[in-house]
Amino acid sequence: MNLSAANFFDTLLGPQGPQRVRASQSLLALGLYLAFAVVLQVEVALGMVSEAHDLPLTLFGLGGSLLFYGLIRSGANLRMAEPSLTRPQMVFGMVASTWAYLISGPARGSILVLMLVILMFGQFGLPPHEGRRMAGLGFLMLALGIAWRAWSQPGHPDLKLDLVHLMFAGIVFTGVVAISVRLGRMRDRLREQAADLKLALARNQELATRDGLTGLTNRRAMLQQMTIAAREIERHHQPLALVLFDLDHFKQINDTLGHAAGDRVLQRFAEVALSEVRAGDVLSRWGGEEFLLMLPRSGLEEAWRCAERIRARLAARPPDSGWRGARMTFSAGVSACYQMDRLEEAIEAADRAMYLAKATGRNRTELAAGPGMGQPSHEENTL
């Protein structure tokens, strides 16, 4: 589609979105009314409908459909209870169809087809009970129209034919009601399936980004978040601190108390550490008994204080009865990053500092040494 054609459709239908769909549907209805007006003119030319009856109905149909299009294209429909205007358009169509039936000659039975089209138009946009109401309303309008003509023109020669048409209309409208029920059930199933699919996708996303045991961000997701955070801190010339934790004597807990006890240790550390970090910080399970904490807009000293708060909180908690009185401790390394392309170096620096903490007695936090990061080490007494 070339640019001029695209501009034409944008002007006619509006920008992409629900309003464009509504505008296109109202224009489709307008096209059907135009086609119907042409058929009426053919009936006038054949002497089947008088021009005095044809003109008011033509003006009514075209004028009403233009009104609906104008309401939608101007956006006035958005201030209404039903922005799609499905119900009022269907009622309008039923009135026009009943009117057409009453003024048409021998071909008036074909008007039932138009009423069927109008009813089917609403089955995809209305709840099943609303579709049934519209079918009932259409049948009632036709019955009242035929009754009015029988009362006002008692000698009308086609009264028996009208009654036959009414019976056929009852059969057709009953079929429409049955279809609306089926469509309603299908829509309900599709909604349920869509909800189940959305839930499954959310679960898959959770599994892809979360550690199943601790519920923390996993290593893959942490790397992605660190890359994003490093890009931001580089733009704003702020540091990004990293703390790498390694639980002390974790292998001994697994070997002597079992993996279930080891799992409880990991879960307890995650619970305690999360209670001490800020809303913008991210704690992840880095692998095994290692955890990595990212603190955006934080320097070495701030990250070190956060690690020591976690250490103090662990020390304040009573030991698990299954651990034979042992308290949970960790060794940690702290580093900082100021440039996105130095992120891997910062992770490695935190790793080296963590191993230094383990080599020099465990249950301590070391600051990474390096260009611009040389800091005295900090040590806590064994808890």
LOBA-614775 format. One line per 10 residues: number of its first residue (from 1); for each residue x, y, z of N, C-alpha, C. Coordinates in steps of 0.2 Angstrom, whole numbers, plus 5000, padded with zeros to 4 digits. Layout:
<recs>
NUM = X:Y:Z:X:Y:Z:X:Y:Z | ...
</recs>
This chain:
<recs>
1 = 5004:4994:5000:5000:5000:5000:5004:5006:5000 | 5003:5011:4995:5007:5017:4995:5005:5022:5000 | 5009:5027:5001:5008:5032:5006:5002:5035:5006 | 5000:5038:4999:4993:5041:4999:4987:5037:5001 | 4988:5030:4999:4982:5026:5001:4982:5025:5008 | 4988:5024:5011:4988:5024:5019:4985:5030:5022 | 4987:5036:5019:4984:5042:5022:4977:5042:5022 | 4974:5040:5016:4967:5040:5015:4963:5036:5020 | 4966:5029:5021:4963:5025:5026:4963:5027:5033 | 4969:5031:5034:4970:5034:5041:4965:5039:5042
11 = 4963:5043:5037:4958:5048:5037:4951:5046:5038 | 4950:5040:5034:4943:5037:5034:4942:5033:5040 | 4947:5030:5043:4945:5025:5048:4949:5027:5055 | 4954:5031:5054:4957:5033:5061:4963:5029:5062 | 4967:5030:5067:4973:5026:5069:4972:5019:5070 | 4977:5015:5070:4976:5008:5072:4973:5007:5079 | 4969:5002:5080:4966:5001:5087:4959:4999:5086 | 4956:4998:5092:4949:4997:5093:4944:5001:5089 | 4946:5008:5089:4942:5013:5086:4942:5012:5078 | 4947:5010:5075:4948:5009:5068:4943:5003:5066
21 = 4943:4998:5070:4939:4992:5069:4932:4994:5069 | 4930:4998:5074:4923:5000:5075:4921:5004:5069 | 4925:5009:5067:4924:5013:5061:4923:5009:5055 | 4927:5004:5054:4927:5000:5048:4920:4996:5048 | 4918:4993:5054:4912:4990:5054:4906:4994:5052 | 4906:5001:5055:4901:5005:5054:4901:5007:5046 | 4906:5007:5043:4907:5009:5036:4904:5003:5032 | 4905:4997:5034:4902:4991:5031:4895:4991:5031 | 4892:4993:5037:4885:4993:5038:4882:4999:5033 | 4886:5004:5032:4884:5010:5028:4884:5007:5021
31 = 4888:5003:5019:4889:5000:5012:4883:4995:5011 | 4881:4991:5016:4875:4987:5016:4868:4991:5015 | 4868:4997:5018:4862:5001:5018:4862:5004:5011 | 4868:5006:5008:4868:5008:5001:4865:5003:4996 | 4868:4997:4997:4866:4992:4993:4858:4990:4993 | 4856:4991:4999:4849:4990:5001:4844:4995:4997 | 4847:5002:4997:4844:5007:4994:4843:5006:4987 | 4849:5003:4984:4849:5002:4977:4843:4997:4975 | 4843:4991:4979:4838:4986:4978:4831:4989:4978 | 4830:4994:4983:4823:4997:4984:4821:5001:4978
41 = 4826:5004:4975:4825:5008:4968:4823:5003:4963 | 4826:4998:4963:4825:4993:4958:4817:4991:4959 | 4815:4990:4965:4808:4988:4966:4804:4994:4964 | 4806:5000:4965:4802:5006:4963:4801:5005:4955 | 4807:5004:4952:4806:5004:4945:4802:4999:4942 | 4802:4993:4946:4797:4987:4943:4790:4988:4946 | 4789:4993:4949:4782:4995:4952:4780:4990:4958 | 4785:4988:4961:4784:4983:4967:4783:4987:4973 | 4786:4994:4974:4786:4998:4979:4785:5005:4977 | 4781:5009:4980:4779:5016:4978:4785:5020:4980
51 = 4787:5025:4976:4792:5030:4978:4791:5034:4984 | 4784:5035:4986:4783:5038:4992:4785:5034:4998 | 4784:5028:4998:4786:5024:5003:4794:5022:5003 | 4797:5022:4997:4804:5021:4997:4808:5026:5000 | 4807:5033:4998:4811:5038:5000:4812:5039:5007 | 4807:5039:5011:4808:5040:5019:4813:5034:5022 | 4811:5028:5019:4815:5022:5022:4823:5023:5020 | 4824:5025:5014:4831:5026:5011:4834:5031:5015 | 4831:5037:5016:4834:5042:5021:4835:5040:5028 | 4831:5036:5030:4831:5034:5037:4837:5029:5038
61 = 4838:5024:5033:4844:5020:5033:4850:5023:5032 | 4851:5027:5027:4857:5030:5026:4859:5035:5031 | 4854:5039:5033:4855:5044:5038:4858:5041:5045 | 4854:5036:5047:4856:5033:5053:4863:5029:5053 | 4865:5026:5048:4871:5023:5047:4877:5028:5047 | 4875:5034:5044:4880:5040:5044:4881:5042:5051 | 4876:5043:5055:4876:5045:5061:4881:5040:5066 | 4880:5034:5065:4884:5029:5069:4891:5030:5067 | 4893:5031:5061:4899:5031:5058:4902:5038:5061 | 4898:5043:5061:4901:5050:5064:4902:5049:5071
71 = 4898:5046:5075:4899:5045:5082:4906:5041:5084 | 4907:5036:5080:4913:5032:5081:4919:5036:5078 | 4919:5039:5072:4925:5042:5070:4927:5048:5074 | 4922:5052:5077:4923:5058:5081:4926:5056:5088 | 4925:5050:5090:4927:5047:5097:4921:5049:5102 | 4915:5051:5100:4910:5052:5104:4907:5046:5107 | 4908:5040:5104:4906:5034:5107:4910:5032:5113 | 4916:5034:5114:4920:5032:5119:4917:5035:5126 | 4913:5040:5125:4910:5043:5131:4903:5039:5133 | 4901:5034:5129:4895:5030:5130:4897:5024:5134
81 = 4891:5021:5137:4892:5015:5140:4894:5009:5136 | 4892:5009:5130:4894:5004:5125:4898:5007:5119 | 4905:5008:5119:4908:5011:5114:4907:5008:5107 | 4906:5001:5107:4905:4998:5100:4899:5000:5097 | 4894:5002:5101:4887:5004:5098:4884:4998:5095 | 4885:4992:5097:4882:4986:5094:4875:4985:5095 | 4873:4986:5101:4865:4986:5103:4861:4991:5099 | 4863:4997:5099:4859:5002:5096:4859:5001:5088 | 4865:4999:5085:4865:4998:5078:4860:4992:5076 | 4860:4987:5081:4856:4981:5079:4849:4983:5080
91 = 4847:4987:5085:4840:4989:5085:4838:4993:5079 | 4842:4998:5077:4841:5002:5071:4840:4998:5065 | 4844:4993:5064:4844:4988:5059:4837:4984:5059 | 4835:4982:5065:4828:4979:5065:4823:4983:5063 | 4823:4989:5066:4818:4994:5064:4817:4995:5056 | 4823:4996:5053:4823:4997:5046:4821:4991:5042 | 4823:4985:5045:4821:4979:5041:4813:4978:5042 | 4810:4979:5048:4803:4979:5049:4799:4984:5044 | 4802:4990:5044:4799:4995:5040:4799:4992:5032 | 4805:4990:5030:4806:4987:5023:4801:4982:5022
101 = 4800:4977:5027:4795:4972:5026:4788:4974:5024 | 4786:4979:5028:4779:4982:5028:4778:4986:5021 | 4783:4989:5018:4782:4993:5012:4784:4988:5006 | 4787:4983:5007:4789:4979:5001:4783:4975:4998 | 4783:4973:4992:4778:4969:4989:4780:4962:4989 | 4779:4958:4984:4780:4951:4984:4787:4949:4986 | 4792:4953:4986:4799:4951:4988:4800:4952:4995 | 4795:4954:4999:4796:4956:5006:4799:4950:5010 | 4798:4943:5008:4800:4938:5012:4808:4938:5012 | 4811:4941:5007:4819:4941:5007:4821:4946:5013
111 = 4817:4950:5015:4819:4954:5021:4821:4950:5027 | 4818:4944:5028:4820:4940:5033:4828:4938:5033 | 4830:4938:5027:4837:4937:5026:4841:4942:5029 | 4839:4949:5028:4843:4955:5031:4842:4955:5038 | 4837:4953:5041:4836:4952:5048:4841:4947:5051 | 4841:4942:5048:4846:4936:5050:4853:4939:5050 | 4855:4943:5045:4862:4946:5044:4863:4950:5050 | 4858:4954:5052:4859:4959:5057:4860:4955:5064 | 4856:4950:5065:4857:4946:5071:4863:4943:5072 | 4866:4940:5066:4872:4937:5066:4878:4942:5067
121 = 4877:4948:5065:4882:4953:5066:4883:4954:5074 | 4878:4953:5078:4878:4954:5085:4881:4948:5089 | 4881:4942:5086:4882:4936:5090:4890:4936:5092 | 4894:4940:5088:4901:4939:5089:4903:4945:5094 | 4899:4950:5096:4901:4955:5100:4896:4956:5106 | 4891:4952:5107:4887:4952:5113:4887:4945:5116 | 4886:4946:5123:4885:4939:5127:4879:4935:5124 | 4879:4929:5125:4873:4925:5123:4866:4927:5125 | 4866:4929:5131:4859:4932:5133:4857:4938:5130 | 4862:4942:5128:4860:4948:5124:4858:4946:5117
131 = 4861:4941:5114:4860:4939:5107:4852:4936:5107 | 4851:4933:5113:4844:4930:5113:4839:4936:5113 | 4840:4941:5117:4836:4946:5118:4835:4950:5111 | 4840:4951:5107:4840:4954:5101:4836:4950:5096 | 4836:4943:5096:4832:4939:5092:4825:4940:5094 | 4824:4940:5100:4817:4940:5103:4814:4947:5101 | 4818:4953:5101:4816:4959:5099:4814:4960:5092 | 4818:4956:5088:4817:4957:5080:4811:4953:5079 | 4810:4947:5082:4803:4944:5081:4797:4948:5083 | 4798:4951:5089:4792:4955:5091:4791:4961:5087
141 = 4796:4964:5084:4795:4970:5080:4791:4967:5073 | 4793:4962:5071:4790:4959:5064:4783:4957:5066 | 4782:4954:5072:4775:4952:5073:4770:4958:5074 | 4773:4963:5078:4769:4969:5079:4768:4973:5072 | 4773:4973:5068:4772:4976:5061:4766:4972:5057 | 4766:4966:5057:4761:4962:5054:4754:4963:5057 | 4754:4963:5064:4748:4964:5067:4745:4971:5066 | 4750:4976:5066:4747:4983:5064:4744:4983:5057 | 4747:4980:5052:4745:4980:5045:4738:4976:5045 | 4738:4971:5049:4731:4967:5049:4726:4971:5052
151 = 4727:4975:5057:4722:4979:5060:4720:4985:5056 | 4726:4988:5053:4724:4995:5049:4722:4993:5042 | 4723:4987:5039:4721:4985:5033:4718:4978:5033 | 4712:4978:5036:4709:4971:5037:4708:4967:5031 | 4707:4970:5025:4706:4966:5019:4712:4965:5015 | 4718:4966:5018:4725:4965:5014:4725:4958:5012 | 4727:4957:5005:4726:4950:5002:4732:4946:5005 | 4738:4949:5007:4743:4944:5009:4744:4943:5016 | 4739:4944:5020:4739:4942:5027:4741:4935:5029 | 4739:4930:5025:4740:4923:5026:4748:4922:5025
161 = 4750:4926:5019:4758:4925:5018:4762:4928:5023 | 4759:4934:5026:4763:4937:5032:4764:4932:5038 | 4758:4929:5039:4758:4924:5045:4763:4918:5043 | 4764:4916:5037:4769:4911:5035:4776:4914:5036 | 4777:4920:5034:4783:4923:5035:4785:4923:5042 | 4780:4925:5046:4781:4926:5053:4783:4919:5056 | 4780:4914:5054:4782:4907:5057:4789:4905:5055 | 4791:4907:5048:4798:4906:5046:4803:4910:5050 | 4801:4916:5051:4805:4920:5055:4806:4917:5062 | 4801:4914:5065:4802:4911:5072:4807:4905:5072
171 = 4806:4901:5066:4811:4896:5065:4818:4899:5065 | 4819:4904:5060:4826:4906:5059:4828:4910:5066 | 4824:4913:5069:4827:4917:5075:4828:4912:5081 | 4825:4906:5081:4826:4901:5086:4833:4898:5084 | 4834:4897:5078:4841:4894:5076:4846:4899:5078 | 4845:4906:5077:4850:4911:5079:4851:4910:5086 | 4846:4909:5090:4847:4909:5097:4851:4903:5099 | 4850:4897:5096:4854:4891:5097:4861:4892:5095 | 4862:4896:5090:4869:4897:5088:4873:4902:5093 | 4869:4907:5095:4872:4911:5100:4874:4908:5106
181 = 4870:4903:5108:4872:4899:5114:4879:4895:5113 | 4879:4892:5107:4885:4888:5105:4891:4893:5105 | 4890:4899:5102:4896:4903:5101:4898:4906:5108 | 4893:4907:5113:4894:4909:5119:4899:4904:5123 | 4897:4898:5122:4901:4892:5125:4908:4892:5122 | 4908:4893:5116:4915:4893:5113:4919:4899:5115 | 4916:4905:5116:4920:4910:5118:4922:4909:5125 | 4918:4906:5129:4920:4905:5136:4926:4900:5137 | 4926:4895:5132:4931:4890:5132:4938:4893:5130 | 4937:4898:5125:4943:4901:5122:4946:4906:5127
191 = 4941:4909:5131:4944:4914:5136:4947:4909:5142 | 4945:4904:5144:4948:4899:5148:4955:4897:5146 | 4955:4895:5140:4961:4893:5137:4966:4898:5136 | 4964:4904:5135:4968:4910:5134:4971:4912:5141 | 4967:4911:5147:4969:4912:5153:4974:4907:5156 | 4973:4901:5154:4977:4895:5155:4984:4896:5152 | 4984:4898:5146:4990:4899:5142:4994:4905:5145 | 4990:4910:5147:4994:4916:5150:4997:4914:5156 | 4993:4910:5160:4996:4907:5167:5002:4903:5165 | 5002:4899:5160:5008:4894:5159:5014:4898:5156
201 = 5012:4904:5152:5018:4908:5150:5021:4911:5156 | 5017:4914:5161:5020:4917:5167:5024:4912:5171 | 5021:4906:5171:5025:4901:5175:5032:4899:5172 | 5032:4899:5165:5038:4897:5161:5043:4903:5162 | 5040:4909:5162:5044:4915:5163:5047:4915:5170 | 5043:4913:5175:5046:4913:5182:5051:4908:5182 | 5050:4902:5179:5055:4896:5179:5062:4899:5176 | 5061:4903:5171:5067:4905:5167:5071:4910:5170 | 5068:4914:5175:5071:4919:5178:5072:4918:5186 | 5069:4913:5189:5069:4912:5196:5073:4905:5198
211 = 5076:4905:5204:5079:4899:5206:5073:4896:5210 | 5072:4889:5208:5067:4885:5211:5067:4884:5218 | 5073:4884:5221:5073:4883:5228:5072:4889:5233 | 5075:4894:5231:5075:4900:5235:5070:4906:5233 | 5068:4905:5226:5064:4910:5224:5068:4916:5221 | 5074:4916:5222:5078:4922:5220:5079:4922:5213 | 5081:4928:5210:5083:4928:5203:5089:4923:5202 | 5089:4920:5196:5094:4915:5194:5100:4919:5191 | 5105:4915:5190:5111:4918:5187:5110:4921:5180 | 5106:4918:5176:5105:4920:5169:5101:4927:5169
221 = 5096:4927:5173:5092:4933:5174:5096:4939:5177 | 5101:4937:5182:5105:4942:5185:5110:4945:5181 | 5113:4941:5176:5117:4944:5171:5114:4949:5167 | 5108:4948:5165:5104:4952:5161:5102:4959:5165 | 5100:4958:5171:5099:4964:5175:5105:4968:5176 | 5111:4965:5177:5117:4968:5179:5119:4972:5173 | 5118:4969:5167:5120:4973:5161:5116:4979:5160 | 5109:4979:5161:5105:4985:5161:5107:4990:5166 | 5108:4988:5172:5110:4992:5178:5117:4995:5176 | 5121:4992:5173:5128:4995:5172:5127:5000:5167
231 = 5123:4999:5162:5122:5004:5156:5119:5010:5160 | 5115:5010:5164:5112:5016:5168:5117:5019:5172 | 5121:5016:5176:5126:5019:5180:5131:5022:5176 | 5133:5019:5171:5138:5023:5166:5135:5029:5163 | 5129:5029:5162:5126:5035:5159:5126:5041:5164 | 5124:5039:5170:5124:5044:5176:5130:5045:5180 | 5135:5041:5178:5142:5042:5181:5141:5040:5189 | 5138:5034:5190:5137:5032:5197:5140:5025:5197 | 5142:5023:5204:5145:5016:5204:5139:5011:5205 | 5141:5005:5204:5137:4999:5205:5141:4994:5209
241 = 5139:4992:5215:5142:4988:5219:5140:4981:5219 | 5144:4976:5219:5143:4969:5219:5145:4966:5226 | 5141:4961:5229:5143:4957:5234:5142:4950:5233 | 5148:4946:5233:5147:4939:5232:5148:4935:5238 | 5143:4932:5240:5142:4928:5246:5144:4921:5245 | 5147:4917:5250:5148:4910:5249:5147:4908:5257 | 5142:4903:5257:5141:4901:5264:5146:4896:5267 | 5148:4897:5273:5154:4894:5276:5152:4887:5277 | 5156:4882:5276:5156:4875:5278:5149:4872:5275 | 5147:4874:5270:5141:4872:5267:5141:4864:5265
251 = 5147:4862:5262:5148:4855:5260:5147:4851:5266 | 5150:4853:5272:5150:4849:5278:5142:4848:5280 | 5138:4853:5280:5131:4853:5282:5128:4848:5277 | 5129:4848:5271:5126:4843:5266:5128:4836:5268 | 5135:4835:5269:5138:4828:5270:5135:4825:5277 | 5135:4829:5282:5133:4827:5289:5126:4827:5290 | 5122:4832:5288:5115:4833:5290:5110:4831:5284 | 5113:4831:5278:5109:4829:5272:5107:4835:5268 | 5105:4834:5262:5103:4839:5257:5097:4843:5259 | 5093:4840:5263:5087:4844:5265:5089:4849:5270
261 = 5093:4848:5274:5096:4853:5279:5100:4858:5275 | 5103:4856:5270:5107:4861:5266:5102:4866:5262 | 5096:4863:5260:5091:4867:5256:5088:4872:5261 | 5087:4870:5267:5085:4875:5272:5090:4880:5274 | 5096:4879:5274:5101:4884:5275:5101:4889:5269 | 5100:4887:5263:5100:4891:5257:5094:4896:5258 | 5088:4892:5259:5082:4896:5260:5082:4901:5265 | 5085:4899:5271:5085:4904:5277:5090:4910:5275 | 5096:4909:5272:5100:4914:5270:5096:4919:5265 | 5093:4916:5260:5089:4921:5255:5084:4925:5259
271 = 5080:4922:5264:5075:4925:5267:5078:4931:5271 | 5084:4930:5275:5087:4935:5279:5090:4940:5275 | 5094:4938:5269:5097:4943:5265:5092:4948:5262 | 5086:4945:5260:5081:4949:5256:5078:4955:5261 | 5078:4953:5268:5075:4958:5272:5080:4964:5274 | 5086:4963:5271:5091:4969:5273:5093:4973:5266 | 5090:4971:5261:5092:4975:5255:5087:4980:5253 | 5089:4985:5249:5084:4990:5247:5079:4987:5241 | 5074:4991:5240:5070:4990:5234:5073:4989:5228 | 5078:4993:5226:5081:4993:5220:5087:4988:5219
281 = 5089:4985:5225:5094:4980:5225:5092:4973:5222 | 5096:4969:5219:5094:4963:5217:5099:4957:5220 | 5095:4952:5223:5099:4947:5226:5098:4941:5221 | 5103:4937:5220:5102:4931:5215:5106:4925:5218 | 5103:4919:5217:5107:4913:5218:5112:4912:5212 | 5118:4913:5214:5123:4913:5209:5125:4906:5206 | 5125:4901:5211:5126:4895:5210:5128:4891:5216 | 5126:4885:5217:5127:4881:5223:5126:4885:5229 | 5131:4886:5234:5130:4890:5240:5132:4897:5239 | 5133:4900:5233:5135:4907:5231:5129:4911:5230
291 = 5129:4917:5232:5124:4922:5231:5127:4928:5229 | 5124:4932:5224:5127:4938:5222:5122:4944:5223 | 5124:4949:5226:5120:4955:5227:5122:4961:5223 | 5117:4964:5219:5119:4970:5215:5116:4976:5219 | 5120:4981:5220:5117:4987:5223:5119:4993:5218 | 5114:4995:5214:5115:5001:5210:5116:5007:5214 | 5120:5011:5211:5121:5018:5214:5124:5017:5221 | 5128:5013:5222:5131:5011:5229:5138:5010:5228 | 5142:5013:5232:5150:5012:5232:5151:5006:5237 | 5158:5005:5237:5161:4999:5241:5159:4999:5248
301 = 5159:5005:5252:5158:5005:5259:5150:5004:5260 | 5146:5006:5256:5139:5005:5257:5137:4998:5256 | 5140:4995:5251:5139:4988:5250:5142:4983:5256 | 5148:4985:5258:5151:4982:5264:5146:4982:5270 | 5143:4988:5271:5139:4989:5277:5133:4984:5276 | 5130:4984:5270:5124:4980:5269:5126:4972:5270 | 5132:4970:5268:5134:4963:5269:5134:4962:5277 | 5137:4967:5281:5138:4966:5288:5131:4966:5291 | 5126:4970:5289:5120:4970:5292:5116:4963:5291 | 5118:4960:5285:5115:4953:5284:5119:4948:5289
311 = 5125:4949:5290:5129:4945:5294:5126:4945:5302 | 5125:4951:5304:5122:4953:5310:5115:4950:5311 | 5111:4950:5306:5104:4947:5306:5104:4940:5307 | 5109:4937:5303:5110:4929:5304:5112:4927:5311 | 5117:4931:5313:5119:4929:5320:5114:4930:5325 | 5109:4935:5324:5104:4936:5329:5099:4931:5329 | 5098:4927:5324:5093:4922:5323:5095:4916:5327 | 5091:4912:5330:5093:4906:5334:5095:4901:5329 | 5099:4896:5330:5101:4891:5326:5096:4886:5325 | 5096:4883:5319:5091:4878:5318:5093:4872:5322
321 = 5087:4868:5325:5089:4863:5329:5092:4857:5326 | 5091:4856:5319:5095:4851:5316:5102:4852:5314 | 5104:4858:5316:5111:4859:5314:5116:4859:5320 | 5114:4855:5325:5118:4854:5331:5121:4860:5334 | 5117:4866:5334:5119:4872:5337:5124:4876:5333 | 5125:4874:5327:5130:4878:5323:5126:4884:5320 | 5129:4890:5319:5126:4896:5317:5128:4897:5309 | 5124:4900:5306:5126:4901:5298:5130:4907:5298 | 5136:4906:5294:5140:4911:5293:5142:4911:5285 | 5145:4917:5283:5147:4917:5276:5153:4921:5275
331 = 5156:4920:5270:5162:4924:5267:5160:4928:5261 | 5162:4934:5261:5159:4939:5256:5165:4943:5253 | 5164:4944:5246:5169:4949:5243:5165:4955:5240 | 5167:4961:5240:5164:4967:5238:5168:4970:5232 | 5165:4972:5227:5168:4976:5222:5163:4981:5219 | 5166:4985:5215:5162:4991:5212:5164:4992:5205 | 5159:4994:5201:5160:4995:5194:5157:5002:5192 | 5161:5005:5188:5159:5012:5185:5158:5012:5178 | 5160:5007:5174:5159:5007:5167:5156:5000:5165 | 5152:5000:5160:5148:4994:5158:5153:4989:5155
341 = 5159:4991:5152:5163:4986:5149:5168:4983:5154 | 5167:4985:5161:5171:4983:5166:5167:4978:5171 | 5161:4976:5169:5157:4973:5173:5160:4966:5175 | 5162:4962:5170:5165:4956:5171:5171:4956:5175 | 5175:4961:5175:5181:4962:5179:5178:4963:5186 | 5173:4967:5187:5170:4968:5194:5168:4962:5197 | 5164:4957:5193:5162:4951:5196:5168:4947:5198 | 5173:4946:5194:5179:4943:5195:5183:4946:5201 | 5183:4952:5202:5186:4955:5208:5182:4953:5214 | 5175:4953:5214:5172:4951:5220:5173:4944:5222
351 = 5174:4940:5216:5175:4933:5218:5182:4932:5221 | 5187:4936:5219:5194:4935:5222:5193:4938:5229 | 5190:4943:5230:5189:4945:5237:5186:4940:5242 | 5181:4937:5239:5177:4932:5243:5182:4926:5245 | 5186:4924:5240:5191:4918:5241:5196:4921:5246 | 5198:4927:5246:5202:4930:5251:5199:4929:5258 | 5193:4931:5258:5189:4931:5265:5189:4924:5268 | 5188:4919:5263:5188:4912:5265:5195:4910:5268 | 5200:4912:5264:5207:4910:5265:5210:4913:5272 | 5207:4918:5274:5209:4922:5280:5205:4921:5286
361 = 5201:4915:5286:5197:4914:5292:5190:4913:5291 | 5187:4914:5286:5180:4914:5285:5176:4919:5289 | 5169:4919:5288:5165:4923:5292:5167:4931:5292 | 5169:4933:5286:5171:4940:5285:5170:4943:5278 | 5171:4949:5277:5169:4952:5271:5176:4956:5269 | 5178:4955:5263:5184:4958:5260:5182:4963:5254 | 5185:4969:5254:5184:4973:5248:5189:4971:5243 | 5187:4972:5237:5191:4970:5231:5197:4975:5230 | 5203:4973:5229:5208:4977:5228:5209:4978:5220 | 5211:4984:5218:5212:4985:5211:5212:4992:5210
371 = 5213:4995:5203:5214:5002:5202:5208:5005:5204 | 5208:5010:5209:5203:5014:5211:5199:5011:5216 | 5200:5004:5218:5196:5001:5223:5200:4999:5229 | 5206:5001:5230:5210:4999:5235:5207:5001:5242 | 5205:4997:5246:5202:4998:5253:5205:4994:5258 | 5205:4996:5264:5207:4991:5269:5202:4986:5270 | 5204:4980:5272:5199:4975:5273:5195:4976:5280 | 5189:4973:5280:5185:4974:5286:5184:4967:5289 | 5184:4966:5295:5184:4959:5298:5179:4959:5304 | 5175:4954:5304:5170:4954:5310:5173:4948:5314
381 = 5172:4948:5321:5173:4942:5325:5169:4937:5323 | 5172:4931:5324:5168:4925:5322:5162:4925:5327 | 5156:4923:5324:5149:4924:5328:5148:4917:5331
</recs>
